[in-house]
Amino acid sequence: MRVGQVVKVSQNERFPADLILLKSSNPNGMAYVETLALDGEANLKHKSAIRDMQDTILSASDASKINANVCCDNPDDSLYNFDGLMTIKVKNSESQYKYPLSYSQLLLRGSSLKTTHWIYGIVVYTGRESKMQMHEAMMPRRQKKESRVEKIADKFIKWLCCIQVILAAVATCQSDKFEAAVRETSYLQLPTEQSSPL
């Protein structure tokens, strides 16, 4: 997988790299993406192809023959920000068409295609420079996502531990006081420290 390569991804497949959506099997150019593996959200996000690309690309060979230049942000760890510009050169002409790119055209590595038969996309970031890889590298190792129930359970367990420590300290102090009070009563006939064994 290399930057600039045009790839086809079918329904329920994961994107192998960060891609710019060129064409979708849906006539309106929309593609639906599940990002559950990235951000834990099960809701589908919609992405839109560049309108002229949607109408121009009719086959895989058309997609592979695109003469385009993509200028975009340097790779970073921000999953939800992307800006760029695609310049397409018309064959046998000096004409060029420029299309602004945004997050709505970006398909992130690790997410998967849903309710869309297939898409064509051009690779913009791959390997360690993909947004997912950089995002994971920037996250502290100890940080993890927790559900609301896990957070409540963690607080409950911490409170239980504190209460047990306090109860143990109180019980130790009371035990010393109880032993001192018992030693003063002669009718229990408890052995004293000075008494020697028989």
C-alpha positions as CSV (number, residue, x, y, z in Angstrom):
1,M,0.0,0.0,0.0
2,R,1.5,3.3,-1.1
3,V,0.4,6.9,-1.0
4,G,-1.4,7.8,-4.3
5,Q,-2.6,4.3,-5.0
6,V,-6.3,3.9,-5.8
7,V,-7.9,1.0,-4.0
8,K,-11.3,-0.6,-4.0
9,V,-12.9,-1.5,-0.7
10,S,-16.1,-3.7,-0.5
11,Q,-18.9,-3.7,2.1
12,N,-17.9,-4.8,5.6
13,E,-14.2,-4.6,4.8
14,R,-11.8,-2.4,6.8
15,F,-10.0,0.4,5.2
16,P,-6.3,-0.6,4.8
17,A,-5.1,3.1,5.0
18,D,-6.5,6.6,5.3
19,L,-8.3,7.2,2.0
20,I,-10.0,10.1,0.2
21,L,-13.4,8.9,-1.1
22,L,-13.5,9.2,-4.9
23,K,-16.5,7.1,-5.8
24,S,-19.2,5.2,-4.1
25,S,-21.6,2.5,-5.3
26,N,-24.5,4.7,-4.1
27,P,-25.6,7.0,-6.9
28,N,-25.6,10.1,-4.6
29,G,-21.9,9.5,-3.8
30,M,-22.5,8.7,-0.1
31,A,-20.7,6.0,1.8
32,Y,-21.5,4.9,5.3
33,V,-18.7,4.1,7.7
34,E,-18.5,2.4,11.1
35,T,-15.8,3.8,13.4
36,L,-16.5,1.5,16.3
37,A,-12.8,0.3,16.4
38,L,-11.6,3.9,16.5
39,D,-13.8,5.8,18.9
40,G,-16.3,3.3,20.2
41,E,-19.3,4.8,18.4
42,A,-21.6,2.3,16.8
43,N,-23.5,5.0,14.8
44,L,-22.7,5.0,11.1
45,K,-21.0,8.2,9.8
46,H,-21.7,9.3,6.2
47,K,-19.0,10.4,3.9
48,S,-19.4,12.0,0.5
49,A,-17.4,11.5,-2.7
50,I,-16.2,14.5,-4.8
51,R,-19.2,15.1,-7.0
52,D,-17.3,15.3,-10.3
53,M,-15.3,12.1,-9.4
54,Q,-18.6,10.3,-8.6
55,D,-19.8,11.1,-12.1
56,T,-16.5,10.6,-14.0
57,I,-15.3,7.3,-12.7
58,L,-17.3,4.5,-14.3
59,S,-14.9,1.5,-13.8
60,A,-11.8,0.4,-12.0
61,S,-9.6,1.4,-15.0
62,D,-11.1,4.9,-14.9
63,A,-10.2,5.2,-11.2
64,S,-6.6,4.0,-11.8
65,K,-6.1,6.5,-14.6
66,I,-6.8,9.6,-12.6
67,N,-4.2,12.3,-13.1
68,A,-4.4,14.2,-9.8
69,N,-2.3,15.9,-7.2
70,V,-3.4,16.0,-3.6
71,C,-2.1,18.6,-1.2
72,C,-3.1,18.0,2.4
73,D,-2.1,18.4,6.0
74,N,1.0,16.6,7.3
75,P,0.2,13.4,9.1
76,D,-1.1,14.1,12.6
77,D,-3.0,12.3,15.4
78,S,-6.3,14.3,15.1
79,L,-9.0,11.9,14.0
80,Y,-11.6,14.5,13.1
81,N,-9.6,17.2,11.3
82,F,-8.5,17.1,7.7
83,D,-8.0,19.7,5.1
84,G,-6.6,19.4,1.6
85,L,-6.9,20.3,-2.1
86,M,-7.1,17.9,-5.0
87,T,-6.0,19.2,-8.4
88,I,-7.1,17.1,-11.3
89,K,-5.5,17.6,-14.8
90,V,-7.7,17.1,-17.8
91,K,-6.2,14.7,-20.4
92,N,-4.9,16.5,-23.6
93,S,-5.6,19.9,-22.1
94,E,-4.0,22.6,-19.9
95,S,-7.2,22.8,-17.8
96,Q,-7.1,21.9,-14.2
97,Y,-9.9,21.4,-11.7
98,K,-9.4,22.0,-8.0
99,Y,-11.6,20.4,-5.3
100,P,-11.3,21.2,-1.6
101,L,-11.1,18.2,0.7
102,S,-12.4,17.9,4.2
103,Y,-13.1,15.3,6.9
104,S,-16.3,14.4,5.0
105,Q,-14.1,12.8,2.3
106,L,-11.7,11.1,4.6
107,L,-12.0,7.4,5.3
108,L,-9.9,6.4,8.3
109,R,-7.8,3.2,8.5
110,G,-9.4,0.8,11.0
111,S,-13.0,1.9,10.2
112,S,-15.2,-0.3,8.0
113,L,-17.6,0.2,5.1
114,K,-21.2,-0.5,5.9
115,T,-24.5,-0.4,3.8
116,T,-22.5,0.6,0.7
117,H,-21.5,-2.2,-1.8
118,W,-18.1,-0.7,-2.6
119,I,-16.0,2.5,-2.9
120,Y,-12.9,3.7,-4.7
121,G,-10.5,5.7,-2.7
122,I,-7.0,7.2,-3.0
123,V,-4.4,6.6,-0.3
124,V,-3.3,9.7,1.5
125,Y,-1.7,8.3,4.8
126,T,-0.5,4.8,5.3
127,G,1.4,2.7,7.9
128,R,2.7,4.6,10.9
129,E,1.6,7.9,9.3
130,S,-2.1,6.9,9.3
131,K,-4.2,9.0,11.7
132,M,-5.2,5.9,13.8
133,Q,-1.6,4.8,14.3
134,M,-0.5,8.3,15.3
135,H,-3.5,8.8,17.6
136,E,-2.7,5.5,19.4
137,A,1.0,6.5,19.7
138,M,0.1,9.8,21.3
139,M,-2.3,8.3,23.9
140,P,-0.8,7.6,27.3
141,R,-0.4,3.8,28.0
142,R,-2.4,4.1,31.2
143,Q,-5.3,5.9,29.7
144,K,-8.2,3.7,28.6
145,K,-11.8,4.1,27.9
146,E,-14.2,3.2,30.8
147,S,-17.9,2.9,30.8
148,R,-20.0,4.8,33.4
149,V,-20.6,1.6,35.3
150,E,-16.9,0.9,35.5
151,K,-16.2,4.4,36.9
152,I,-18.9,4.0,39.5
153,A,-17.6,0.6,40.5
154,D,-14.0,2.0,40.8
155,K,-15.2,4.7,43.1
156,F,-17.3,2.2,45.2
157,I,-14.3,-0.1,45.6
158,K,-12.0,2.8,46.7
159,W,-14.6,3.9,49.3
160,L,-14.8,0.3,50.5
161,C,-11.1,0.0,50.9
162,C,-11.0,3.3,52.9
163,I,-13.8,2.2,55.2
164,Q,-12.0,-1.2,55.8
165,V,-8.8,0.6,56.7
166,I,-10.6,2.9,59.1
167,L,-12.5,0.0,60.7
168,A,-9.3,-2.0,61.1
169,A,-7.6,1.0,62.8
170,V,-10.6,1.6,65.2
171,A,-10.8,-2.2,66.0
172,T,-7.0,-2.2,66.8
173,C,-7.4,0.7,69.2
174,Q,-10.5,-0.7,70.9
175,S,-8.7,-4.1,71.2
176,D,-5.9,-2.5,73.2
177,K,-8.4,-0.7,75.5
178,F,-10.4,-3.9,76.0
179,E,-7.3,-5.9,76.9
180,A,-6.2,-3.2,79.4
181,A,-9.7,-3.2,81.0
182,V,-9.8,-7.1,81.2
183,R,-6.5,-7.3,82.9
184,E,-7.8,-5.1,85.7
185,T,-10.6,-7.6,86.5
186,S,-9.2,-10.3,88.8
187,Y,-12.1,-12.8,88.5
188,L,-11.1,-13.7,84.9
189,Q,-7.6,-14.9,86.1
190,L,-5.8,-14.0,82.9
191,P,-2.1,-14.8,82.9
192,T,0.1,-11.7,83.4
193,E,3.3,-11.0,81.6
194,Q,5.3,-11.6,84.8
195,S,3.9,-15.0,85.4
196,S,6.1,-17.9,84.5
197,P,4.8,-21.1,82.8
198,L,4.3,-24.2,84.9
